[in-house]
Amino acid sequence: MKKPSLAQKDVLNPEEAIEYFGFSRRKFSRFLKDGKCKKYTALYGRRRLILRREFEKYLEENPEVKEGLLNGGKSKVKA
């Protein structure tokens, strides 16, 4: 039996979300620890899971958040 791709999964663990969205591991871990992500996360025991579709909606509504989490995202350079 073939394993589903990340795009087919409704629920992602943090490592899968990092891989799927191309986020920085450090930035995404800090983002989850801030605790402001209750609408698109679920707890399974002590594990935090990301509800992919809800999280995608959140990122569409907040593109600055997505930009901030990207690996190698834009850095602010002072002129």
Backbone as a ProteinNet text record, in pm:
[ID]
protein_1_A
[PRIMARY]
MKKPSLAQKDVLNPEEAIEYFGFSRRKFSRFLKDGKCKKYTALYGRRRLILRREFEKYLEENPEVKEGLLNGGKSKVKA
[TERTIARY]
83.5	0	88.6	52.7	130.2	97.4	199.7	183.8	129.2	28.6	-27	74.9	68.2	156.2	109.1	195.7	160.3	41.8	28.6	-83.1	-216.9	-212.4	-334.3	-376	-285.6	-314.3	-389.2	-486.5	-562.8	-493.9	-415.5	-348.3	-199.4	-117.7	27.2	91.8	197.6	275.2	368	430.9	514.4	623.7	688.1	793.7	737.7	620.3	556.7	515.5	466.1	426.9	549.2	660.3	784.3	825.7	819.5	855.5	756.8	628.1	524.3	526	538.6	532.1	668.9	777.2	911.3	952.4	902.2	930.1	1064	1116.2	1233.7	1191.1	1265.9	1232.7	1231.1	1331.8	1343.6	1227.4	1198.2	1090.8	954	931.1	802.3	784	888.6	880.3	847.4	911.3	883.3	739.1	692.3	555.8	454.5	477.6	386.8	390.6	507.4	520.5	452.9	435.3	368.5	224.7	163.2	30.7	-86.3	-65.3	-173.4	-233.8	-213.5	-251.6	-357.1	-449.4	-549	-652.1	-677.3	-778.6	-737.7	-609.7	-562.9	-467.1	-468.9	-390.6	-480.6	-436.1	-507.3	-403.2	-441.1	-352.1	-397.8	-301.6	-326.2	-230.8	-282.1	-193.7	-110.2	20.8	110.3	159.6	116.7	161.5	71.5	133.2	58	53.2	-67.1	-88.3	-147.3	-115	-161.4	-271.2	-386.2	-497.7	-465.4	-421.6	-362.9	-453.1	-577.1	-666.1	-692	-713.9	-736.1	-609.9	-494.8	-369.2	-342.9	-374.7	-359.4	-447.7	-571.3	-660.7	-599.9	-546.1	-483.3	-366.7	-283.9	-169.3	-212.7	-322.4	-374.3	-421.6	-483.6	-534.3	-422.3	-310.2	-197.9	-66.9	-47.4	73.8	203.3	196.5	317.1	365.8	273.9	311.7	385.5	330.2	394.2	533.8	546.4	676.9	776.3	729.8	817	862.3	784.2	817.5	901.3	908	980.6	1128.7	1185	1327.6	1400.7	1485.2	1556.6	1468.9	1366	1275	1346	1274.7	1332.4	1382	1499.3	1550.9	1541.9	1518.3	1507.1	1646.2	1679.6	1810.7	1791.4	1862.2	1852.8	1945.8	1894	1974.4	2049.7
-117.6	0	124.7	219.1	340.4	442.3	508.3	610.2	738.1	804.4	925.8	1040.3	1124.7	1240.7	1342	1435.4	1535.7	1621.1	1642.8	1721.7	1649.4	1518.2	1438.7	1424.4	1454.3	1436.2	1556.4	1531.2	1638.2	1687.8	1601	1633.4	1607.5	1706.1	1693.9	1710.2	1634.9	1661.3	1778.9	1840.5	1957.6	1933.1	1818.6	1789.5	1783.5	1724.4	1717.9	1857.3	1940.2	2076.9	2157.1	2140.7	2208.7	2168.4	2039.4	1989.4	2037.2	2028.5	2062.7	2210.9	2297.9	2441.6	2505.5	2432.6	2486.9	2586.2	2565.9	2656.5	2625.2	2725	2707.7	2628.9	2527.6	2443.7	2527.1	2610.9	2692.6	2791.7	2861.1	2961.3	2896.9	2781.7	2715.4	2660.7	2605.9	2557.3	2670.2	2784.9	2902.4	2949.1	2946.8	2986.5	2898	2767.1	2675.4	2695.3	2723.7	2742.1	2869.2	2967	3092.1	3067.6	2958.4	2919.8	2994.7	3070.8	3145.6	3069.5	2942.1	2863.7	2757.5	2788.5	2690.2	2656.5	2747.8	2723.9	2614.8	2597	2502.2	2397.9	2378.1	2269.6	2184.9	2063.9	1972.1	1897.3	1861.8	1782.6	1637.7	1549.2	1405.7	1355.3	1343.1	1316.2	1440.7	1427.3	1542.4	1593	1528.3	1566.4	1674.8	1775.3	1881.4	1847.2	1851.4	1822.9	1945.3	1963.1	2078.2	2034	2102.4	2076.2	2151.1	2077.7	2136.7	2239.6	2205.4	2297.3	2426.3	2413.8	2532.6	2619.1	2554	2627.6	2698	2632.4	2695.3	2819.5	2812.4	2929	3042.6	3008.3	3108.4	3176.1	3097.7	3153.7	3241.5	3204.8	3287.6	3423	3422.5	3545.9	3629.2	3565.5	3632.5	3601.7	3657.6	3624.4	3666.8	3766.9	3809.7	3700.9	3622.4	3511.8	3405	3372	3271.6	3317.5	3442.9	3497.4	3490	3517	3513	3373.3	3271.9	3134.1	3062.6	3118.5	3051.8	3039.6	2928.9	2905.3	2997.3	3082.9	3176.7	3290.6	3322.5	3430.9	3564.2	3664.5	3796.9	3852.1	3904.6	3970.1	4120.2	4192.1	4337.3	4397.7	4469.7	4532.2	4682	4744	4888.9	4957.5	5061.7	5134.2	5247.6
0	0	0	-83.5	-99.8	9.8	60.4	162.5	96.8	157.6	96.4	97	-5.1	-9.2	95	127.5	227.4	182.4	52.5	-0.4	16	30.3	45.8	191.8	283.1	425.2	480.9	566.2	631.1	757.9	820.5	945.9	929.2	966.8	954.7	1091.8	1115	1235.7	1203.6	1301.7	1273.7	1170.1	1173	1075.4	933.3	917.7	786.2	738.9	829.8	794.6	749.6	817.6	780.6	639.3	611.2	478.7	372.2	400.3	303.2	266.1	366.6	343.1	318.2	345.5	325.3	433.6	553.9	664.9	729.7	798.7	883	1007.3	1041	1156.9	1285.4	1302	1422.5	1432.9	1323.9	1325.1	1347	1284.3	1298.3	1439.8	1497.8	1635.9	1731.6	1712.5	1795.9	1775.3	1650.5	1616.7	1689.7	1691.8	1760.7	1911.7	1966.5	2111.2	2160.3	2071.1	2110.4	2154.3	2107.4	2153.9	2093.5	1987.4	1924.3	1806.1	1802.3	1684.5	1716.4	1801.6	1843.7	1736.3	1641.3	1538	1439.6	1419	1317.7	1372.7	1504	1563.2	1651.8	1674.5	1762.6	1844.8	1965.3	2049.4	2048.3	2029.2	2036.7	2143.3	2264.4	2377.1	2400.8	2391.3	2406.1	2271.4	2164.2	2029.8	1971.3	1913.2	1845.3	1696.7	1641.7	1500.4	1431.7	1305	1229	1134.1	1139.8	1048.8	919.6	818.3	698.4	631	604.9	532.2	609.8	739.8	822.3	827.7	835.7	840.6	707.8	596.6	464.7	453.3	503.8	503.8	585.4	702.1	787.4	715.1	647	575.9	458.9	392.6	283.4	336.4	452.7	513.4	576.1	606.8	673.8	600.9	481.2	403.3	473	561.2	631.9	728.1	781.1	869.4	788.3	673.4	587.6	547.6	509.1	469.5	585.4	705.3	822.2	859.8	823.7	859.6	753.9	635.6	527.9	559.3	515.1	530.9	434.1	487	401.1	353.9	435.6	400.6	390.6	343.8	326.3	459.5	457	577.4	556.2	662.7	654.1	657.1	553.7	543.7	554.7	646.9	663.8	564.5	499.2	401	465.7
[MASK]
+++++++++++++++++++++++++++++++++++++++++++++++++++++++++++++++++++++++++++++++

